[in-house]
Amino acid sequence: MAMTGLQIFKLLPKTNCGECGVPTCMAFAMKLAAMNADLAACPYASEEAKKIIGAASKPPIRLVKIGPPGREVPIGNETVMFRHDKTFVHPTAVAIAFPDNESLTDLSHKLAEVREYCLERAGEQLRINLVLVDNFSEEVKPFVDLVKTAAGSTGMGIILRTTNLEALEAGLKELKGKRPLIHAATPANAEAVAALALKYDAPLVARAATLDELAALTTRLATLGLKEIVLDLPADNPAAALQYNTIIRKAALKNAFEPLGYPIINFVTALDDASAVADASTYLCKYASIVVLDRMKLELLLPLMMLRQNIYTDPQKPIQVDPRVYPIGEPGKDALLVVTTNFSLTYFMVSGEIENSGVPANLLVVDTEGMSVLTGWAAGKFSGEKVAAAVKASGLGDQPGKHRLVIPGYVSQISGEVEEGLPGWEVLVGPGEASDLGPFMKIQAAR
């Protein structure tokens, strides 16, 4: 039975020690009530609390951490089926697979591409998270050589994919203390692989042919002492994988079915890039915690990184930038002052277009609580009064030179109110779309 935060708080030690990673016991109780924390994080919880709170507060999908200290990739710990219900917690980890039967020199160049890959969007750096080393050769030496090269070159978490137990242990020895993910324990080798996972403190993948077999396998692994498990249920096609992912997620969240309460890994092996993007996008949306790609291509990664960022942005908390003046280029005393909101995506689009125009300007970001221009205007957060107040607070009107202000074209109706609040300023109505800002800036700079 679910418990409220207050009910949980009454059973906690109330020391506010912070050792659980949360500043106060009340805050920790709220996280437990929301199933976003594990009672095991509290070192002073009484046996009574463990008994009463334990099952009620346990996250329905277990948290699993992969990779070395400082570069850990957390997955799982999700509590909702749909992001608008609350939010998704840990973004899907993107992994690139490398077979050990190719030239190590060629693979080193590709690994360097993985390490250096970074897409900057809306103030965030979007990167690849994991590297999968595939024991395609079925031999020990080439597998270990690639494991060593991949770990040393990228510094990322490694997924060890092999059916050769000798190669697996050799790889685990090479990555001791770096928590690689073992792929995979199956009904046929569960005890042997579980023993290696416990010996080297590594999470592992449970792989089975059917849902019933998978549930039986995870139950068996849990009995052996394994806690950090990732699920792999092979499917004939993406539609079947989507169905399996949804069933697993629903069983864990809606039915509290513990044997399936673990994160999911999906493999993308489509022959053409368009199909690979479509398949990977499906898994990102529903409900993969790890998506493994079998190729490193920029045109494939771009849409996936953007989709992942959109899915895992908290819908109740828009990404924001600080409301202030941002000089772009080297604006002089006659530079235009362009106004926009502090919604991160809006800011980066507008600032990028100004920078590309080559016209130095000041960009004034008004606090709209993270809303876009039209949304902020509709909510009364981006009014003429607020814009005028922000301009006055900037102090730019007190400096010598031309005082010219550009407001977004979609809110041209606030221009009169802005003019009333800013005597001495020329208020210009800019274009509606950020993409048209460059030509507009050039025309105004020539005046």
SULMORA-V550453 format. One record per residue. N is the residue number from 0. RES is the residue in one letter. SS is DSSP state (hx for helix, st for strand, lp for the rest). PSI is psi as a letter, one per 30 degrees, with the letter a starting at -180 (NA if undefined). NEAR is the number of other C-alpha atoms within 8 Angstrom. Layout:
[[N/RES/SS/PSI/NEAR] [N/RES/SS/PSI/NEAR]]
This chain:
[[0/M/lp/k/3] [1/A/lp/k/6] [2/M/lp/k/10] [3/T/lp/l/8] [4/G/hx/e/12] [5/L/hx/e/9] [6/Q/hx/e/8] [7/I/hx/e/13] [8/F/hx/e/11] [9/K/lp/f/6] [10/L/lp/f/8] [11/L/lp/l/11] [12/P/lp/f/8] [13/K/lp/h/8] [14/T/lp/f/6] [15/N/lp/h/7] [16/C/lp/f/8] [17/G/lp/g/9] [18/E/lp/f/8] [19/C/lp/f/9] [20/G/lp/g/6] [21/V/lp/k/9] [22/P/lp/e/9] [23/T/lp/l/11] [24/C/hx/e/15] [25/M/hx/e/10] [26/A/hx/e/9] [27/F/hx/e/12] [28/A/hx/e/13] [29/M/hx/e/11] [30/K/hx/e/11] [31/L/hx/e/15] [32/A/hx/e/14] [33/A/lp/g/9] [34/M/lp/h/12] [35/N/lp/g/11] [36/A/lp/l/12] [37/D/lp/k/11] [38/L/hx/f/12] [39/A/hx/f/5] [40/A/hx/f/9] [41/C/lp/j/8] [42/P/lp/f/7] [43/Y/lp/g/5] [44/A/lp/k/10] [45/S/lp/l/8] [46/E/hx/e/6] [47/E/hx/e/7] [48/A/hx/e/11] [49/K/hx/e/10] [50/K/hx/e/8] [51/I/hx/e/8] [52/I/hx/e/11] [53/G/hx/d/11] [54/A/hx/e/7] [55/A/hx/e/10] [56/S/hx/f/15] [57/K/lp/k/11] [58/P/lp/k/12] [59/P/lp/f/13] [60/I/lp/j/14] [61/R/lp/k/11] [62/L/lp/k/11] [63/V/st/k/12] [64/K/st/k/11] [65/I/st/k/13] [66/G/lp/l/14] [67/P/lp/l/13] [68/P/lp/k/6] [69/G/lp/f/4] [70/R/lp/g/9] [71/E/lp/k/10] [72/V/st/j/10] [73/P/st/k/9] [74/I/st/l/14] [75/G/lp/a/13] [76/N/lp/g/13] [77/E/lp/l/11] [78/T/lp/f/12] [79/V/lp/l/10] [80/M/lp/e/8] [81/F/lp/k/8] [82/R/lp/f/12] [83/H/lp/f/6] [84/D/lp/e/7] [85/K/lp/d/10] [86/T/lp/l/13] [87/F/lp/k/13] [88/V/lp/d/8] [89/H/lp/j/11] [90/P/lp/k/10] [91/T/lp/k/11] [92/A/st/k/12] [93/V/st/k/11] [94/A/st/k/13] [95/I/st/k/14] [96/A/st/k/12] [97/F/st/k/10] [98/P/st/k/10] [99/D/lp/g/14] [100/N/lp/g/8] [101/E/lp/l/7] [102/S/lp/k/7] [103/L/hx/e/8] [104/T/hx/e/6] [105/D/hx/e/8] [106/L/hx/e/10] [107/S/hx/e/11] [108/H/hx/e/8] [109/K/hx/e/9] [110/L/hx/e/11] [111/A/hx/e/10] [112/E/hx/e/8] [113/V/hx/e/11] [114/R/hx/e/9] [115/E/hx/f/6] [116/Y/lp/k/8] [117/C/lp/k/8] [118/L/st/j/9] [119/E/st/k/8] [120/R/st/k/10] [121/A/lp/h/9] [122/G/lp/g/7] [123/E/st/k/6] [124/Q/st/j/8] [125/L/st/k/10] [126/R/lp/l/8] [127/I/lp/k/12] [128/N/lp/e/10] [129/L/st/l/12] [130/V/st/k/13] [131/L/st/k/13] [132/V/st/j/16] [133/D/st/k/12] [134/N/lp/i/14] [135/F/lp/e/8] [136/S/lp/f/9] [137/E/lp/g/10] [138/E/lp/l/9] [139/V/hx/e/10] [140/K/hx/e/7] [141/P/hx/e/10] [142/F/hx/e/16] [143/V/hx/e/12] [144/D/hx/e/8] [145/L/hx/e/11] [146/V/hx/e/12] [147/K/hx/e/10] [148/T/hx/e/9] [149/A/hx/e/14] [150/A/hx/e/12] [151/G/hx/e/7] [152/S/hx/e/10] [153/T/hx/e/10] [154/G/lp/g/9] [155/M/lp/l/11] [156/G/st/k/18] [157/I/st/k/16] [158/I/st/k/12] [159/L/st/j/14] [160/R/st/j/12] [161/T/lp/l/13] [162/T/lp/f/8] [163/N/lp/j/9] [164/L/hx/e/8] [165/E/hx/e/7] [166/A/hx/e/14] [167/L/hx/e/13] [168/E/hx/e/9] [169/A/hx/e/10] [170/G/hx/e/12] [171/L/hx/e/10] [172/K/hx/e/8] [173/E/hx/e/9] [174/L/lp/g/11] [175/K/lp/k/8] [176/G/lp/f/7] [177/K/lp/g/9] [178/R/lp/i/16] [179/P/lp/l/15] [180/L/st/k/14] [181/I/st/k/14] [182/H/st/j/11] [183/A/st/l/12] [184/A/st/k/14] [185/T/lp/l/10] [186/P/lp/f/9] [187/A/lp/f/5] [188/N/lp/g/8] [189/A/hx/e/11] [190/E/hx/e/8] [191/A/hx/e/7] [192/V/hx/e/11] [193/A/hx/e/13] [194/A/hx/e/8] [195/L/hx/e/9] [196/A/hx/e/13] [197/L/hx/e/10] [198/K/hx/e/7] [199/Y/lp/g/11] [200/D/lp/h/8] [201/A/lp/k/12] [202/P/lp/l/17] [203/L/st/l/14] [204/V/st/k/13] [205/A/st/k/15] [206/R/st/k/13] [207/A/st/l/13] [208/A/lp/f/8] [209/T/lp/l/7] [210/L/hx/e/9] [211/D/hx/e/6] [212/E/hx/e/10] [213/L/hx/e/15] [214/A/hx/e/10] [215/A/hx/e/9] [216/L/hx/e/13] [217/T/hx/e/12] [218/T/hx/e/9] [219/R/hx/e/8] [220/L/hx/e/12] [221/A/hx/e/9] [222/T/hx/e/7] [223/L/lp/f/8] [224/G/lp/g/7] [225/L/lp/k/12] [226/K/lp/e/6] [227/E/lp/j/11] [228/I/st/k/13] [229/V/st/k/13] [230/L/st/k/13] [231/D/st/j/11] [232/L/st/j/12] [233/P/lp/k/8] [234/A/lp/l/7] [235/D/lp/f/6] [236/N/lp/l/6] [237/P/hx/e/9] [238/A/hx/e/6] [239/A/hx/e/9] [240/A/hx/e/13] [241/L/hx/e/12] [242/Q/hx/e/8] [243/Y/hx/e/10] [244/N/hx/e/12] [245/T/hx/e/10] [246/I/hx/e/8] [247/I/hx/e/10] [248/R/hx/e/12] [249/K/hx/e/10] [250/A/hx/e/12] [251/A/hx/e/15] [252/L/hx/e/14] [253/K/lp/e/6] [254/N/lp/g/7] [255/A/lp/h/9] [256/F/lp/j/9] [257/E/hx/e/7] [258/P/hx/f/9] [259/L/hx/g/14] [260/G/lp/h/15] [261/Y/lp/l/13] [262/P/st/l/16] [263/I/st/k/12] [264/I/st/k/12] [265/N/st/k/11] [266/F/st/k/7] [267/V/st/j/11] [268/T/lp/g/7] [269/A/lp/k/8] [270/L/lp/e/6] [271/D/lp/l/6] [272/D/hx/e/8] [273/A/hx/e/7] [274/S/hx/e/9] [275/A/hx/e/13] [276/V/hx/e/11] [277/A/hx/e/8] [278/D/hx/e/11] [279/A/hx/e/11] [280/S/hx/e/10] [281/T/hx/e/10] [282/Y/hx/e/12] [283/L/hx/e/13] [284/C/hx/e/8] [285/K/lp/j/9] [286/Y/lp/h/11] [287/A/lp/k/14] [288/S/lp/f/14] [289/I/st/k/12] [290/V/st/k/16] [291/V/st/k/13] [292/L/st/k/12] [293/D/lp/g/9] [294/R/lp/l/6] [295/M/lp/j/10] [296/K/lp/k/6] [297/L/hx/e/6] [298/E/hx/f/6] [299/L/hx/e/12] [300/L/hx/e/9] [301/L/hx/e/9] [302/P/hx/e/9] [303/L/hx/e/11] [304/M/hx/e/11] [305/M/hx/e/9] [306/L/hx/e/10] [307/R/hx/e/11] [308/Q/hx/e/10] [309/N/hx/e/7] [310/I/hx/e/9] [311/Y/lp/g/12] [312/T/lp/k/10] [313/D/lp/j/10] [314/P/lp/f/9] [315/Q/lp/f/6] [316/K/lp/i/7] [317/P/lp/k/12] [318/I/lp/k/10] [319/Q/st/l/9] [320/V/lp/l/9] [321/D/lp/k/7] [322/P/lp/j/10] [323/R/lp/a/8] [324/V/st/k/9] [325/Y/st/j/8] [326/P/st/k/10] [327/I/st/k/12] [328/G/lp/b/9] [329/E/lp/i/7] [330/P/lp/k/11] [331/G/lp/a/7] [332/K/lp/f/8] [333/D/lp/g/9] [334/A/lp/k/12] [335/L/st/k/12] [336/L/st/j/12] [337/V/st/k/11] [338/V/st/k/13] [339/T/st/a/14] [340/T/st/l/17] [341/N/lp/g/18] [342/F/st/k/15] [343/S/hx/e/13] [344/L/hx/e/9] [345/T/hx/e/12] [346/Y/hx/e/14] [347/F/hx/e/11] [348/M/hx/e/9] [349/V/hx/e/11] [350/S/hx/e/10] [351/G/hx/e/8] [352/E/hx/e/12] [353/I/hx/e/15] [354/E/hx/e/11] [355/N/hx/f/7] [356/S/hx/f/11] [357/G/lp/g/7] [358/V/lp/j/10] [359/P/lp/k/14] [360/A/st/l/15] [361/N/st/k/13] [362/L/st/j/13] [363/L/st/j/14] [364/V/st/j/14] [365/V/st/k/14] [366/D/lp/j/10] [367/T/lp/g/12] [368/E/lp/h/9] [369/G/lp/g/14] [370/M/lp/l/11] [371/S/lp/l/11] [372/V/hx/e/13] [373/L/hx/e/8] [374/T/hx/e/8] [375/G/hx/e/13] [376/W/hx/e/11] [377/A/hx/e/8] [378/A/lp/g/7] [379/G/lp/g/7] [380/K/lp/f/11] [381/F/lp/i/14] [382/S/lp/l/9] [383/G/hx/e/12] [384/E/hx/e/9] [385/K/hx/e/10] [386/V/hx/e/12] [387/A/hx/e/11] [388/A/hx/e/9] [389/A/hx/e/10] [390/V/hx/e/11] [391/K/hx/e/10] [392/A/hx/f/6] [393/S/hx/f/9] [394/G/lp/g/8] [395/L/hx/f/7] [396/G/hx/f/10] [397/D/hx/f/5] [398/Q/lp/l/7] [399/P/lp/l/6] [400/G/lp/a/6] [401/K/lp/k/7] [402/H/lp/j/11] [403/R/st/k/12] [404/L/st/k/12] [405/V/st/k/12] [406/I/st/l/14] [407/P/lp/k/13] [408/G/hx/f/10] [409/Y/hx/f/8] [410/V/hx/h/11] [411/S/hx/f/9] [412/Q/hx/f/5] [413/I/hx/f/9] [414/S/hx/e/13] [415/G/hx/e/8] [416/E/hx/e/9] [417/V/hx/e/13] [418/E/hx/e/11] [419/E/hx/e/7] [420/G/hx/f/10] [421/L/lp/i/9] [422/P/lp/k/6] [423/G/lp/f/5] [424/W/lp/k/10] [425/E/st/j/8] [426/V/st/j/11] [427/L/st/k/9] [428/V/st/j/10] [429/G/lp/a/10] [430/P/lp/l/11] [431/G/lp/e/8] [432/E/lp/k/7] [433/A/hx/e/9] [434/S/hx/f/6] [435/D/hx/g/9] [436/L/hx/e/14] [437/G/hx/e/11] [438/P/hx/e/8] [439/F/hx/e/10] [440/M/hx/e/11] [441/K/hx/e/10] [442/I/hx/e/8] [443/Q/hx/e/7] [444/A/hx/f/9] [445/A/lp/f/5] [446/R/lp/NA/4]]
